[in-house]
Amino acid sequence: MTVPVVAPLPTTRLATLKLDNFRAFPQPETFRLDGKNLLVYGENGSGKSSLFAALRALFRHPTPPPTLNAKHAYENIFKQPQGGPWSVEAVFTDGKTVTWANTGLHGDKPLRDEIALKSAMLDYRTLMETNHLHGDERVNLFEIIVNNLLAGYGITSPGVGPFPKSGTAQVPIGDYWSKLQRAREKIGRNQSGIRATILQACQGFNAGMNTALNAVNGLLPMLLNDLKQQDIQMKPLVFSGLVPNAAYWLEKRHYDGQAIWLDVTYRGEHLQHPHLFLNEARLSALGLAIYLAGRLALVQQAPGDAPKLLVLDDVLIGIDHSNRLPVLNVLHKHFADWQVVLLTHDRTWFDLARERLPKDDWACCEVYEGDPAATAPMPIVRSTMNKPARALLQKADDLLKLGYVEAAANYARQAFELGMRKACELKTIRLNYREDPTDHQAQDLLNALKGWHATGGVKQADWDAAIRHLELLKNVVMNPYSHPSAPNIPKQEVAGAIAAVTVFLDLVAKK
């Protein structure tokens, strides 16, 4: 299948998101995107999940959760006095705003509604709905699809009963299903053709659902392939259709046919219960492919140029690091015109992701737990560069200015080692085999880099001088401060080490 042509970026994109007295944030805290994608690292208990909850609630389809009787579900429980106002405010690059607060929804509601129709908010628990939560039974995706995955997909109104009379009107699948459920008690009646009307409504729902599933089925093989899951094939999702069951007793009236089975083969073998056989990584990739295919199918018919928003909160927990990089490729290939927020508690994955992601398209920040002894602990949010070695150098420089010489030297050493590993990768420098690649010592990397013959925009004399300078500073500045009883090294020498690593990284970045 050919890759869909990526549309131009919307003129309106999320610029900032401010949380005030919302869950983990007792005081106002602003996350800055400036129209870019956002990569967030948050240690457990830091408030990362509050950011996800704010985005999911603000842009929930069709409307945010009601607020009148739910203040204690959102406000920070430590802030005194309790019962104060809370809010989540989104500001866009064109100056438009949307605010969801204890007083309700305010601002540009049409813009919010359009974004909600196009948004996808996925966390690991959501992905589990496609597999783990079904016990020993076959995986039935019907409820997931009508209430979440394709709830906003518009299908043609039958123009009967409670539905719009125009035969061309579009009704979202989720709304259509809700209307059918409210009409369930009338299934057994035959006054004024009610039974025939409900049957006609079901037929319209069945046709619309299969149109939506055809769009999803066309995308699934491509996504599974791009996620490097070529061993898994999904049979097309099929919906046989709803049929009204006019039982005598009111409470027993229902719709037969509420089933969309997950049918999978693995290396040619049919799996009737894939969730009981496939490992965690394959199940996570399968669930991710299903959800991403559903969102791509939905936005194909979404109107306007409001931003398409994709928020992924730790959805890669079950995927090992070797299978995570394809996810970044999928985002780049199929979601380039979306605004993506990627959240993780895995520091190693955070550093790997920000090294791979285009720096001009992504903003990065770190969230840490605030002082637990404070009356209302406030998470610490720190913007950071999306290149790990550069970010470590920035930390080293910041700490040195504050007088923390030992800590600055340690961060400079971390940046130095990370930069050397990246240099060996970019310059295709061979290293002696180690069962664990992290066992390579700094001197091993330096020795390998000494033998690199400069190419492109790098002069050999500059490269050799940078390596000699780093070797000297490693031994007399950076290494000593990583051990107890470190010597009293002047602040100026640590500043020199930071400068030397900066020069080295500049050379590494040259083609």
C-alpha angles and dihedrals in degrees: 000000000000118000113254114253109256112238122228116273113272115255089230116064135159110275103174140000117203124194118195122183086339116144108296094010113079092171130042113283124179125206111204121214100155089201093308132112116267130226114193130191114195127172116224111285093017100113100263091126090053089060090051091047091051093052094043093050097041093051099034116140123269097001139340117268115280114268107194097090100019105070094121091056092064112024121090107263095211099054114101132251094032119219095053123142120281129193147177113208126190119195119191132211092254092054098257117137138202121191129188112191144150085277093057136255119334139174129032100002096174089056091049091049092051093049090047090055090054101037128105120197111186130174130169093266090056091053090050089064088073093059127350099053096064101075113201093336126100113271109261112192097184098103092042092051099046096040101037124356099050100009091122097045108119119229128181116275115239089219093230136113113345093353126100111278096226110095090216098053116117121226120189112244092239092053092044091053091048091053091050091051092051088052093051095101090057094058093099097048122097100186113131092352095298092147091051090048092054091047090052090049090052091051090053091049091049093052093047093047092053091049089054093046091051088058090050093046090055091058103040100078091050093050094046089051093049090049087056094247098129090144090066122075123182119207111226114280106252130195115196091192143249120286120189113240107208099200117179094239115069095224091054097056111110145136119273118212101052093149137112106168125210104230115186139172123200117200089340096310118117115237114199089178105032092166089064095051113029119082124246096264094052093045091051092049090047092051091046092051091051094050096043091048089051093052094046090050092049097051092051087080099031112119130231132016101277113139119277105227124205118184119184117186113192092318089148096062091110095045120086119231095259090060096044098072092066087059089061089050091052091052091050094045103041105019102042091122093048126087105238129201112192117189127187142164091203108101095193092052091046091055092044093049096048090049091055101039120090106262095216092057101044137063119197135204140171126220121203133182112263127231104307090206092062119106089239108018109221119206115237112234116193125182112221140182117266092233109080099210092048090047091053090050090051089053090049091052093047092050093047091055088053091052098254094133098165094050091046091054091050093051090047089053091050090051090048094053094043090049092051092052090050091047091053090051096046095043092044092234115174121230131192112269119270123180086223110036090207088067090078107111124224091252091053089056093045092051091051092048092051089067097052114118107221117243138176115009095351119099115217092227091054092048095048092047092050092051093048091049092049092049091053094047092045090060100040104031118013102038097044092055091055090065132065119265091029116187120255099264117184119253089237092063092054088049087052091052091052090050092049093051089048091055090048093051090049090055092047090053093056117098 
